[in-house]
């Protein structure tokens, strides 16, 4: 019983912690969503090439392992966040 409580406590703690920043590798480059100001659309495009898909302020890339990344840019064209959409 004690171990079940410990597991539950750890799960609750992990769920309440702030989200960790994601990053995405593009060849020899790594794109990171910075807290202050991430790279611009131009910088991402220079390092990663054209996105597979663009939907508004979201750019989508797929890595060699099949993970699909969503890069969200703000109105100024600066990267705000990176999230993994799927690993197909």
Legacy VTK file of the C-alpha trace (Angstrom):
# vtk DataFile Version 3.0
C-alpha trace
ASCII
DATASET POLYDATA
POINTS 88 float
0.000 0.000 0.000
2.791 2.393 0.819
4.357 1.999 -2.640
1.027 2.734 -4.316
0.791 5.984 -2.364
4.336 6.883 -3.353
3.603 6.254 -7.017
0.415 8.327 -6.823
2.270 11.138 -5.051
4.999 11.177 -7.700
2.408 11.211 -10.484
0.587 14.150 -8.900
3.855 16.040 -8.392
4.940 15.433 -11.987
1.564 16.605 -13.270
1.786 19.835 -11.306
5.312 20.758 -12.369
5.762 23.319 -15.148
6.111 22.009 -18.688
9.644 21.432 -19.860
10.821 23.161 -23.003
10.996 20.930 -26.058
13.698 20.980 -28.656
13.980 19.662 -32.190
17.069 18.482 -34.038
17.555 19.558 -37.659
20.673 17.904 -39.010
23.526 19.381 -36.975
21.326 22.144 -35.521
19.034 22.099 -32.509
16.005 24.373 -32.370
14.960 25.300 -28.830
11.960 27.302 -27.671
13.565 29.872 -25.392
11.770 31.483 -22.446
12.694 35.014 -23.529
12.753 34.923 -27.319
13.138 31.914 -29.557
14.551 31.888 -33.059
12.690 33.599 -35.894
10.901 31.843 -38.743
13.833 32.796 -40.982
16.384 31.208 -38.612
14.332 28.010 -38.317
13.911 27.832 -42.091
17.666 28.322 -42.645
18.507 25.495 -40.226
15.658 23.071 -40.937
14.469 23.873 -44.436
10.883 24.420 -45.429
8.239 22.940 -43.115
6.160 19.988 -44.297
2.991 21.906 -43.491
2.027 25.414 -42.404
-1.240 26.154 -40.591
-1.474 29.782 -39.507
1.319 30.405 -36.987
2.157 26.689 -36.727
4.885 24.959 -38.720
5.120 21.165 -38.817
8.230 19.039 -39.264
8.856 15.289 -39.004
12.121 13.793 -37.765
13.820 10.607 -38.981
12.217 8.617 -36.171
8.733 9.627 -37.289
7.970 12.180 -34.572
5.860 15.089 -35.825
6.807 18.438 -34.312
4.596 21.511 -34.130
6.482 24.807 -33.899
4.245 27.684 -32.850
5.338 31.227 -33.729
3.992 34.458 -32.229
2.678 37.409 -34.241
6.233 38.797 -34.546
7.440 35.562 -36.206
9.437 34.385 -33.177
9.247 30.779 -31.958
7.073 30.432 -28.855
6.805 26.686 -28.380
7.671 23.262 -29.741
5.497 20.243 -29.100
5.564 16.654 -30.303
2.287 15.860 -32.031
2.822 12.157 -32.768
5.436 9.466 -33.250
4.033 7.586 -36.254
LINES 1 89
88 0 1 2 3 4 5 6 7 8 9 10 11 12 13 14 15 16 17 18 19 20 21 22 23 24 25 26 27 28 29 30 31 32 33 34 35 36 37 38 39 40 41 42 43 44 45 46 47 48 49 50 51 52 53 54 55 56 57 58 59 60 61 62 63 64 65 66 67 68 69 70 71 72 73 74 75 76 77 78 79 80 81 82 83 84 85 86 87
